[in-house]
């Protein structure tokens, strides 16, 4: 719906403006690396080696559960869910 009205999916930070999809892809790639190293996607919320990844995974897990319970418009896309499923995200 927001895409239909031209909503800009960007977040402002102190240095520049980064599109949400790039942030998502960066964290997803970090999660893939984590899964390769540790054999699962169970990143602790307070993961000392990568605190941003830990928080991101926690948020994705909440969004994923809401999506799986039938609310497909809650901050995560079908494509993102598919990518997460492909790496065994729970």
C-alpha positions, 0 to 999 in steps of 0.5 A: 500500500505504501509503495503505491503512494510512493513511500520512500523506504529509507532510514536516516542515520548520521552519515547518510540515507540507507534504503531499508532493503539494503539494511535488510540484505546486509543483516540477512547476509550476516545471518547466512554467515552465522548459520554457516559458522554455527549450524543454526539461525539462533543468534542471541539477542545480545550477540557480542560479536555483532550486536546489530545482528542479534537485535535484527534477528530478534525483530525478524523473528517477531515479524516472522511469527506475526506473518506466519499467523496470517498478518502478511502486512506486518513489516516483512515481505513474502520474499523475505520470509522465503529467504529466511525459510531457505536458511532454516529460520525459526 
